[in-house]
Every structure is written in C-alpha cells, then in structure tokens.
Amino acid sequence: MTTREELVARAAALQPLLRAHAGTTETDRRVPDEVIDAIAEAGLFRLATPKRYGGHQSDMRTMLDVSAALAEGDGSTSWVVTLVNVCNWLTSLFPGKAQDDVFGANPEARVTGVLSPTSTAVKAEGGWRVTGRWYYNSGSSHSDWAVLGVPLTDDCGEVIDQGLVLVPRCDLDLEETWFVAGMKGTASNCLVAEDVFVPEHRVLSVPAAIEGRYATEHTDETLARSAFVPILALVLVGPQLGLGRAALKYVTEKAAKKPVSYTFYESQADSVAVQMQIAEAALRIDTAHLHAQRAAADIDDAAERGDYPDLLTRARVRADTGWAIHNVLDAINTLVSVHGAGSFAEVNPLQRIWRDANTAGRHAVAAPTVATEVYGKALLGIDEQITPLV
C-alpha cells in the first residue's frame, strides 16, 4: 500500500516541472501533455480510484495534501488533478457495472464533470437520452469520461429526480469557452451532448447521495462511504493551501534583499510593519490548514466508522471550507501588498498565484458567505436551508 507521505512526496518532487511549464500552461490554456504524463506516472490521478482497479483508494486528507503540494508548483495543474480525483471518487459511488465501464476497461481512466443539471433528459428504454451544455468542465482536455448533472424524468416527461450520469468523453463535443483571468490552464471548457443515450446503470440520484445512499455495492470500501457534499466542497481547499504556501515562501525569501520603497529600509525584513504583516499572513494560512484538516478528519473518521455525518457536522465542513479559503485569500492579498507593485510584473510568479487563488476562491460550492449561513442555520436548529448541498 502506498502511504500518504509517499504520495505527497511524489507531488512535491513534481513542483520544479510544474513551475517550468507554468507559463506554457497559461498560454495554451491547458496543462502540457508532458506534465499530465508525469502526474499519471506518479499515480496522482488515481488517489480515489478503487483498489479493485489498481487505484490508491486513499482518503480526504491525502487528496488535500497532494493537491496542496502540487499547487506550490502550479495552481492550474493542481486544480485539474483535484477535479479528476474527486470525479473519479464520484464514479466509485455508481453501481459496480458502471465502474467496470469506466475503470474496468482502463484503470488509468480520468473522469471530469459538472454537477449542475444544465440539460434535458428524456426517458428511453433502458435509460435516458440526454442533451445539454455543461460549464465549466475543468480538465476537459485530459478526460476519458464525464460525470454530468441531469434532471431525470418519467415516461410523461415530468422531472422526478436530479441525477448524475456517466458519459464517455468521445460521445461529447467540446466548446472552447474558458477565457479567464486566473486558473487559465485548467481547460475548464464547455462539454456538449446531443441526444446521447445513457443506460440506467450509469445514473446516480443526487438527493439520495446527499443523504449517503449510494448505488455502489462495494460498501466495504471506506472512501466510498465518505460524505457526498463535504468531499465535493473540501477538495477545493487543497489547491488554495498550496497557493498560500507558495506566496508566503516567495515573499519571505525576497524580503531580505528587497527594500521598502521610499523609506530608509534597505531590507523589508528589517521593517516591523513587514514583520507583522508576514506573521499575520502566515497565521491565516495556518488557520486555513487547521480548519481544512479538522474537516478532513470529520469526513475520514466517519467513513472509517461507517457513519454518515449528521447535518450539523456536514454544515460545519462547508463552513470550514469557506473559512479556509477566506483566510488564504486574505493572506495572499497581504503578501502581495507587502511585496509591492512588482508583484504584478508578468515575470513574477506572485501575480499568477494571486490570480489563480482569487479565481478558484469564487467557486460557488466554496463561497464563504453561503457556507457561513448554512452553518449558522444548522447551529440554531433552523430547518429551512438555502441549498440542498450540505
């Protein structure tokens, strides 16, 4: 069995490669094949793939730590790996027959996806016929399958459920739509389906999954017992943690030789104001790590016990997610201010870190305001929630 420490070490060893290709990743708006191949060779796309297919079937903490280590090299690359791993995990919740379709034919299969049901699904014999457009599918250039949100209908066309469907990537068209300020290299383009047939066994009910009722028969697999929304939310913190660490390292290393402009300080490191801001940023990044690790422990410990976390625990994980991201973004903003206007030179990696973190930090599932309200309602025992994603 490959340990968490070994997997994180593999990710850390790839940082120089990721940094070397970071400019190309942005320019081409996709992670270069050389980098994708190196990550695949290191086994880092298989963190959540069941052991039955040769995967690591690790845990939430491992996914966080690997994503963070990769993000110290490049944010876009880390985001792609993160999304593939969590979508591979989603695949492990489907019936075994669907898992065989994906991983049985190709144990190295990479799945990407979008949960929003921006589509139509018409009931057909043995399944549904699906038409739709899904924005924004991170890693779309590197996937073999897609897991996509659809409204499920009955024979009369009435919506009876919300589902996730597994579709071979070759059955989908791709529209280039990802022209953005940050996370440019994630290839988060639009996938398009035109009357694609999806058999019954490749369909998963989202409301049932939110309550921990999964379709997989392999209930002995700990990772496949993990809580649905908490996993989907918390994985988004991993890249942010690494971006925060990278920013802190860069600014502190430059501080000894960088003056404070228009002052008598020849070294930022001699300035008490800089010292205090650096300390505050470091503490905020530490705070993000502590909340993320607590949330990961909540998920992993419950899965190990075979318990599904109650609403309050799940709400706290969402709040931990938002709070961690909020603190990382504040830390990076402070570090950019300390480093000064030179942060935004195109040759300075700090501007890319700032853009990547601020773009990824606006993901809807990670929104701190929504997460805080969800947690506050749960603490007060208010039944009415503002989102089903808890």
N, C-alpha and C positions, 0 to 999 in steps of 0.2 A: 504493500500500500504506500502510495506517495503521500508524504506528510504536507501539512500546511506550510511549514517552514521551507520545504524543498520547492514547492510551487511558487511561493513568494520570492525565493532566491532566483528562480528561473526568470521571473518577471523583472526583478531588479537587474539581472545580467543583460537584459534586452534594452535597458534605458539608453545606452550610447547609440544603438542602432536607431531607436525611435527619434532621438534628438537629431541625428544626422539626416533623417528623412522628413523632419517636421515641416520644413519649407515646401518640399515637394508635395507632401500630404495636403497642405493648404492649397497650393496652386492647382493641383489636379482634382481637388475636392473628393479624394478617396485615398485610403491607405494603400501605399505601393504593394504590389504582389510580393516583393522581397520581404517586406515586414510581415505581411499576412502569413507567408510560408514559415518564417522563423517562429512566429507565435504558435502556429499549428504544430510545428516540430517540437516545441516545448510543452505541448499538451495543454495549453492555456485556453483553448476553445472548448475543452471537454470537462470543465470543472463541475458542471451539473449533469452531464450525460451519465445515465445509469451504468453501473459496473457491468451489468449484463452485456453491454455493448463495448466494453473496454474503457469506459469513462472513469473519472475520478469520484463522481457522486459525493462531492465534498460537503461543505456547509456554508451558511451565510457568512460567517466570519472569514472563511477562506476567499470567498468571492469578493468581499470588501477589500481584504488585504492585497490580493492580486491586482485588482483594479487600481487601487491607490498606488502601488509600486509602478505599474505601467504609466499612470498619469504623470509621474515625476519625469518621465521621458517625453510623453506627448499626450495631450488631452483627448484629441480626436481618436487616436488609436485605442486608448483605454476605454472610451465610450463605446466603440464598436465591439470590443471584446466583452464588455459588460453586458451589452444588449444581446449579443449572441448567447452568452451563458444563461441569462435569465429566460430567453426564449427557448433554449434547449431544456431548461427546467420546466417551462410550461408544457413542453412536449411530453415530458415524463409523467404528466398528470392525465394524459389521454389514455384511452384503452390500449392494452398491450398490442393489439393488431395495428393501431395507428403508429405506435412507437416502432414496431417492426418495419412499417413502411418507410419511416424516416431513417432510423439508426441501423435496422437490420440489413438494409441494402448498402448502407455507407456509415460505418461507425464514426467517421470524421465529419458527418453532416453538420452544417451550420444553419440554424434557424434564426430568422429575424421576424419582427412583427409590429403590428399596431392594434391596440385593443379597441379603439373607437369604432363603433358599428356604422361606418360611413358607406353603407352598401344596401343592397336588397338581396333577399334570399327567397326563392320560390321552391316550395315543396315538390319533390320529384320522387319517383320510385327508387327507394334505397338511399335517399339523401336529399340534397338541395342543389339548386342551380344558383350560383352566386354571381352578382355583378356589382362592382364598386370601385372606389378610389380611396387609397389609404395614405394619408400624410401623417407623419414623416417617418419613413421606414429606415432607421439607422442601420448602416451596414448592408444596404440593399445590393451593393456591387459584389458582395462576398458571400451571399447566402445560397443555400440549396433548397430551402423550404421557407415558407412564410406562415406565421400564425396570425390570423386576422379576425377582427370583430365583425359580427353579422347579427342582424335581427332575425330570429328564427320564426317561421310562420307555419300555420297549419294548412290543411288542404283547401281552406276557404280564403287563404291569404292573410289571415289575422295574425298579428305578432303575438307569440305565446312565450317567448323566451329570448334572452340575449346569449349568443354563443361565440365561441372562438372556433375557427376552422383551420385545419392544416392543408396547405395548398403547395404543390411543387412549384418552385420558383420558375421553372420552364413554362408553366401554364399562365404566367403573369407577364404583362408588359410593364416597362419602367419608363416613367416620365421624369426628365431632369428638372427638378424644382428647387433644389437646395442651394440657394444663393444667399448667403447669410454673413454676418459679421464675425461670428465665433463658431467653434466646432465645425469649421469648414470642411474638414476631411472625413466627416462621418458618413458621407454619401447618403444622407437622410432624404432620399428622393421619394417619389410617389409610385406606389405599386397599383396596377390597374388590372381588374378582372372583367372579362366579358363573357357572361354565361358559362362560367366554369362549374363543372359538376364536382360536388364534394360528397363522398359517401358518408353514410351515417356514423361509421366508426371514427371518422376524423372530425367529429364535432364534440365540443365540451361546453357545458352550461356554465355561464359566468356566475349567475346568482348562487348556484349550488357550490361552485368553487369558493366564492367569498365566505361561505359558511363551512368550508373544509370538506365538502362532499365531492371528492374527485372520482374520475372514471377509471383510474388505473387499478388493476387487480393486484399490483405489487405493493401492498400496504406494509410490507416488512422493510421497505426502503425508507430510511429516516428522512432523507432530503425531500422525498415525495410526500411526506406528511407535513411539511412546513407550511405556515400560514400564507395564504394567497396574496392579499394586498400588502401585508408587511414586507414580504420578499420583493414584490414589484416596486415598492416605494424605496426601500432601504438600499437596494443595489445602486441607485442613482447617486448615493453619497460617496461611493468608492472613488470615482474619478475626481470629485471635489477635494477629498482629503489629500490625494496626491498632488493636485494643483496647488493647494495651500502650502504643502511642504516644499514644493519646488520654488514657489515665490519666496518663502522665508529663507531658504538656503541661498538663493541668488542674491537677495538684498543684503543679508548679513555678510556674505563673502565679499561683496563690493564695498561695504561700509568703511572698511579700514583705509582704503585708498581714495575714496570719493569725498570731495569737500562738500560742505554745506554752502551753496552758492550765496553770495552777497553777505557772508558773515566772516568772522575771523577763524572759523573752524576749518582746518585743513583736512580733517577726517571726520566723517559722520559719526564714527564710533566714539568720538570724544564728547559728542553733544548729549547732554542729559535728556533733552526733548526726544532725540532719536532713540536713545536707550529705552525710554519709557514706551515709545510707540512700538518698538521692536518687541518689547516684553508683552505689551498688550496683544499684539498680533499673534505671538507665539501661544499665549494663553487661550486666545479664541480658537486657534487651530487645535490645541489640546482639548478644549471643551467639545469641539466637534467630534474628535476621536472618542472621547469618553461617552458621549451620547450615542454615537454610532455603535460602539462596542456593546453598550448596555442593550440596545435594541437588537443587535445580532444575537446576544446571549438569550434574550427573551424568545426569539424565534427558534434558535438551535436547541435550547433546553426543552421547550415544549414539544418539539418534534421528536427529540430523543425519548421523552416520556410517553409519547403517543397521545398527548393532549392537544386540543386545539385552543389557542388563546382566546380569552373572553373579549368582549367588545372594548372594555377599558384598556386592556393590555394592547390590543391592536391599535386603538386610538393613540396610545402613548408612543407606539413605534412610529406612527405617522408624524406625531409631534416631534419626536427625536430626529426624524429625517429632516423636517423643515428647520428645526433649530440648529442642527449641524451645518446645513447648507448656509443658513443665515450667518452663522459665525465665521465660516470660511470666507464668504464673500466680503464681510466686514474686514477680516484680517487682510485679505488681498488688497482691498481698497486702501487700507492704512499703509501697507508695504509699498504700493505704487506711489502714494503721496510722499513717503519717506525717500524713495529713490528719485523722485522728481520727474520733470517733463521728459527727461531722457528715457523714461520707461516706455515711451511711445515711439521710439525710433524703430523702424522696421527690422533692424538687425538685432534688436533687444528681445530676448525670449519672454520678458515680463509682459509685454503688450499682448502676446498670444495667450499667455496664461490668463491674463485679465479678461480678454475677450471670450476665451473658452469657458471659464468659470461662470461668467455673467450670462452667457447664452444657456449653458446647461442648467444653471441655477433657476431658470424660469420655466423649467418643465412643469406642466400642470400638476402632475402627481406629487411633485416635491414642493409645491407652493407653501411657504411657511404660514401665510395668513389662513389658508384653508385648513392646514393641519392643526394649527393652534385652536381654531374654532371647533374643529371636530373633537379635540381632546378636552376642551373646556366643557362642551356639552356632555361628554361622557363622564367627566368628573362630577358634574352637577346632576347627573341622572336624567338628563333631558333626552327623551326617546327620539324626538324628531332630529334627523341628521340632514346635513346639506349635501351629502354624497353617499352613494352606496359603497364606495371604495374605502372601506375601513377593515 
